[in-house]
Each structure stands twice: as structure tokens, then as C-alpha cells.
Amino acid sequence: MNIIDLFSGAGGLTFGFYYNLQNGQFVRSDNNFIFANEYSVQAATAFSENFPDIHMENCDIRQLSREHIEELIAAELHENEEVDIIIGGPPCQSFSTVGQRIFDDKAKLYQEYLRLLNIVRPKMFLFENVKGILSMRETFYEKDENGEIKHRLLQNSTTKKQSRRPIVSGYGEKIIDILKKNFSDIDNGFGYRIYVRVLNAVNYGVPENRERVFIIGIRNDINIDFDWEFANTPPLSIKEAISDLPILNEGQSIDYYTDAAVNDYQRLMRGNNVVLTQHFCGIYGDKIRTVIQNIEQGQGKDDFNTLVDAGLIDSKYKLTSGYHNTYGRLIADRPSTTITNNMCTPSGLRCIHYSQNRALSPREGARIQSFPDWFRFSGSRTDVTKQIGNAVPPLLAIKLAKKIKDLMEPDNEY
């Protein structure tokens, strides 16, 4: 397949189209990537390190002109060849139900995906985003005489902290309905048949409950149909996924394995890797250390505060900010909750190690996301955790890619 990869990040979705899974190993597929696009310098650097043969356009997607896109395609494809598929998902933070859900410029980047569909007109497309996009509406804000959005100050009743929120003047259509309408009728009737489904990565070999919306579009003149039937995989627990990684103490970094892999998932993640990267733990203050030491598997902020209220822990340690499931300890014999950008921060959404008194390391987060240990990330800790937390899990991507390739090339065997 000839592929264009948009909003690629470090390459989670890319991974699924770049590799096949054969005999317990990742094997390079025969798919051809015309180019990839990513705005973040650090994510683009990681992408190019892991996929050195894919041309990377490291720029704001809005800077990709029709002429340049057509030049890139012409340089890769022979006459009469077409782009088979565009893959990718615009930034999801604006749509996420965890956060302020502001309809900002990032939220409008889905319009760039539509623009490139209009230019390229591939046979298919794959669009991915968070589940919150199903309920997010186009939002209109009050503006001042200079056209700037007006804000109001809100104060948290518990912490007394103030935050600025834009003043909403009205709501429009749901984003998902706008997408469906535009995908179905691109450029005066040239459009796509649309298939939408929420998939949970835990059903596809990933040791993580991670629900994401996937939209498949098939061009109206392509006589194939899409269904969402996959061979599901039994759930994998977090302990099964990461128990072979070295024990870490505060302030420690380890770049070698200390134990053997004990199951097929761990062996797949290791491959032929020798040097372990991004497996480290920060240093905590007294309050964070006290919280971690007093939280059991499955517990979190509310359980800790119950101990404080009962007089079992000094009141100076009481937690006054964060959601109810922050400071949460993972449960060893269950899949992980959704890995986020805050996986290395104990106050994040349930990211404390199931048996060690610390948050997950970046490498553990990557393992849970199904990135193999030889996959490299780039930049600061914040950059790395963002690259991991924003990604489509590679094993889920492989299942999707195989399904799509079987439709596009029914005689293909892999």
C-alpha cells in the first residue's frame, strides 16, 4: 500500500503499517510510505530514528501546500499509481473528557485532515481520536472589539486557585457529525463511505484499557466494504507485561535487564534488544512519598484522605487537588488503565506501580502501550511521556493495518 501519515507523533499508528507480526517477531512490511508529517521537533526526531526510510515533513500541517504535496506524491509513485490510504489523528487534547475541552486552534486541525483528503483523494483513510470527540461540539466564544476571546476567572472552592476560562456564546454541531458530513461529501460529491467504531486496545493484545474512536473511509468508487470484526486477544495484565523490567528506586536509572522474559509478550517486547533506555525514576518529596507508601493496589486519592480523616496519617498530608482517581496504584493482575502524558507523575491518573513505591517509568509506559523495548523516544522526560501517552498502541495498529491490507489486497499473504 502507498501511505501518507499525518500527525504521526513518534509513530504508534505508523508502526502498525510499517511492521507485520510474524512468528512472535516484528517484521518489516512491504508498505510504501510517501511521507509523514509531524509538528513537534522531538516527536519527529524520534519518528525518523525509528523509521529512517520514511520522508518526514517536520512542520505545521498548515504549511503543506497543494503544490508541495503533489510534488512529494509524484516523486514516490509511478504514473497511474494512487495513494491507497491516509492515516493519522489530529491532536486530541481539546476533545478529551479529562481537561477543559476548549474548542481552540488545535481542535480545528481536523479541518487540515479534510483539506489533505481533498487534495490527495486516497482510496481509503483512517482517522483516530479520543472517545470525547463523539460528544464535543463546535463552540463559539464571546470576543472583544479587537476580536480576542473574552475570559472569566473561576476559583476552586477547595484550593482557592483561580483559572481562566473562555466565555461561551453558543454551540454548533457535534464534531463527529461535521466530520461524517464532510468525509461523505468531499469536493462536490467526491466522497467516502464512513465506518465509525470505538475500539478498546485491551481486546487486541495490549495490556491497557484504552478506548479510541476510529473512522474508516472508503472512496465511493472503490467497491469494497469494511467490517469491524477482528480476532480478539485475551486480556493481558500489567504484571504479565512489565514484571521482567528491573526494580527501580527513587532517583535510579537502569539500562540493562536483570531478569529473563517469562512470557511471549515480554519476549516480543524485548526482541533482540540489549540496552534498556528510558527506565528511570525521579526523586519525590516527603508528601508524595508518604502518599505512595500508604496506597494499596486499586486505591487512590480518596482512600488516602480517608486515612487522614481517621487520624491515621497527619493532616498536613491531606490531598486537596486532583481528580478522585489521581494518586492511584495499578492492580497487578489486571490490564493497566489508560496511559497518559503524566505516567511518570504519582499524582497522575492511576500510574503508581502495582508493587514498587513509585510511578511508572517511561519504558514501562511504552511497554504497556506495546512499544517494543528497542523503540526510541526523543527529548526531555516531558517530551518522551507525551510521545508515549499520545500514541496509538502499535499492536492495535498492526491489527487495523492487516484488516485494511486484506481488503485492499485480498490475494496478499502475510
HUZI-V370454 format. One record per pair of residues at least 4 apart in sequence whose C-alpha atoms are under 8 Angstrom apart, sorted by the first residue. I is the first residue (numbers start at 0). J is the second residue. Records with the same first field share a line. If there is no record, write none. Layout:
I: J  J
This chain:
0: 29  30  31  82  83  84  404
1: 30  31  32  33  81  82  83  84
2: 30  31  32  33  34  82  83  84  85  86
3: 32  33  34  35  82  84  85  86
4: 13  32  34  35  36  85  86  87
5: 35  36  37  85  86  87  88  89  112
6: 35  36  37  38  87  88  89  90
7: 11  12  13  35  36  37  46  87  88
8: 37  39  42  43  46  386  389  390
9: 42  43  44  45  46  376  386  387  390
10: 14  46  390
11: 15  370  390  391  392  393  396
12: 16  86  87  390  391  392  393  396
13: 17  393  396
14: 18  393  396  397
15: 19  393  394  395  396  397  398  399  400
16: 28  30  396  397  400  401
17: 27  28  29  30
18: 25  26  27  28  397
19: 25  26  27  28  397  401  413
20: 24  25  26  397
21: 25  26  413
23: 263  267
24: 267  270
25: 267
32: 53  54
33: 53  54  71  72  75
34: 53  54  55  56  71
35: 53  54  55  56
36: 55  56  57  58  60
37: 42  43  55  56  57  58  59  60
38: 42  43  57  58  59  60
39: 43  57  58
40: 44  57
41: 45  377  378  382
42: 46  376  377  382  386
43: 47  55  57
44: 48  377
45: 49  375  376  377
46: 50  51  376
47: 51  52  53  55
48: 375
49: 374  375
58: 62  63
59: 63
60: 111
61: 111
63: 67  68
64: 68
65: 69  118
66: 70
67: 71
68: 72
69: 73  119
70: 74
71: 75
72: 76  82
73: 77
76: 80  81
81: 121  122
82: 119  120  121  122
83: 121  122  123
84: 121  122  123  124  125
85: 116  121  123  124  125
86: 124  125  126
87: 125  126  127
88: 109  126  127  128
89: 105  106  108  109  112  127  128
90: 105  106  108  128
91: 95  106  128  129
92: 98  100  106
93: 98  99  100  101  102  103  105  106
94: 100  101  102  106  129  131  132  135
95: 100  129  130  131  132
96: 100  131
100: 135
101: 106
102: 106  107  137  138
103: 107
104: 108
107: 111
108: 112
109: 113
110: 114
111: 115
112: 116
113: 117  181  182
114: 118
115: 119  120
116: 120  121  185
117: 185  186
121: 218
122: 217  218  221
123: 191  215  216  217  218
124: 214  215  216  217
125: 213  214  215  216
126: 213  214  215
127: 211  212  213  214
128: 132  211  212  213
129: 210  211  212
130: 197  210  211  212
131: 135
132: 174  175  212
133: 173  174  175
134: 173  174  175
135: 173  174  175
136: 170  171  172  173  174
137: 170  171  172  173  174
138: 167  168  169  170  171
139: 167  168  169  170  171
140: 148  149  165  166  167  168  169
141: 148  149  165  166  167  168
142: 146  147  148  149
143: 147  148  149
148: 165  166
149: 165  166
150: 163  164  165  166
151: 163  164  165  166
152: 161  162  163  164
153: 161  162  163  164
154: 159  160  161  162
155: 159  160  161
157: 319  320
158: 319  320
172: 176  177
173: 177
174: 178
175: 179
176: 180
177: 181
178: 182
179: 183  193
180: 184
181: 185
182: 190  191  192  193  216
183: 188  189  190  191  192  193
184: 188  189  190  191
185: 189  190  191
186: 190
189: 219
190: 218  219
191: 216  217  218  219
192: 216  217  218  219
193: 214  215  216  217
194: 214  215  216  225  226
195: 212  213  214  215
196: 212  213  214  227
197: 210  211  212  213
198: 209  210  211  212  213
199: 203  208  209  210  211
200: 204  205  206  207  208  209  210  392  395
201: 205  206  207  208  209  232  234  235  334
202: 231  232  233  234
203: 230  231  232  233  394  395  398
204: 231  232  233  234  235  394  395
205: 234  235  367  368  369  392  394  395
206: 234  235  236  237  240  334  335  367  368  369
207: 235  236  237  334  335  336  337  338  367  368
208: 334  335  336  337
209: 336  337  338
215: 225
217: 221  223  224
223: 406
224: 406
225: 406
229: 398  402
234: 334
235: 239  240  333  334
236: 240  331  332  333  334  335
237: 241  242  330  331  332  333  334  335  367
238: 242  331  332  333
239: 262  264  265  332
240: 264  265  366  367
241: 265  363  366  367
243: 256  257  258  259  260  261  265
244: 256  257  258  363
245: 253  255  256  257  258
246: 355
247: 251  252  253  279  280  355
248: 280  356  357
249: 280  281  282  283  357
250: 279  280  281  282
251: 279  280  281
252: 277  278  279  280
253: 275  276  278  279
254: 274  275  276  277  278
255: 273  274  275
256: 273  274  275
260: 265  266
261: 265  266
262: 266
263: 267
264: 268
265: 269
266: 270
267: 371
268: 366  369  370  371  372
269: 371  372  373
270: 371  372  373
272: 372  373
275: 372  373
276: 362  372  375
277: 360  361  362
278: 360  361  362  363
279: 360  361
280: 343  357  358  359  360
283: 287  288
284: 288
285: 289
286: 290  316
287: 291  345
288: 292  356
289: 293  316
290: 294  303  316  326
291: 326  345  351  356  357
292: 356
293: 303
294: 298  299  302  303  327  328
295: 299  328
296: 327  328  329  330  331  353  354
297: 327  328  329  330
298: 302  303  327  328
299: 303  323  324  325  326  327  328  349
300: 304  318  322  323  324  325  326  327
301: 305  323  324
302: 306
303: 307  317
304: 308  317  318
305: 309
306: 310  311  312
307: 311  312  313  314  316  317
308: 312  314
310: 314
312: 316
313: 317
321: 325  346
322: 348
324: 348  349
325: 345  346  347  348  349
326: 345  346  347  348  349  350  351
327: 345  346  347  348  349  350  351
328: 349  350  351  352  353
329: 335  336  349  350  351  352  353
330: 334  335  353
331: 353  354
335: 367
336: 349
338: 342  350  364  367  368  388
339: 348  384  385  387  388  389
340: 381  384  385  386  387  388  389
341: 347  348  350  384  388
342: 347  348  350  358  359  360  361  364  384  388
343: 347  350  358  359  360  361  384
344: 350  358  359
345: 349  350  351  357  358
346: 350
350: 358  359
351: 355  356  357  358  359
352: 356  357  358  359
359: 363  364
360: 364
361: 365  380  383  384  387
362: 366  372
363: 367
364: 368  387  388
365: 369  370  371  372  387
366: 370  371  372
368: 387  390  391  392  393
369: 392  393  394
370: 374  392  393
376: 383  386
377: 382  383
378: 382  383
379: 383
380: 384
381: 385
382: 386
383: 387
384: 388
385: 389
386: 390
391: 395  396
392: 396
393: 397
394: 398
395: 399
396: 400
397: 401
398: 402
399: 403
400: 404
401: 405
402: 406
403: 407
404: 408  409  411
405: 409  410  411
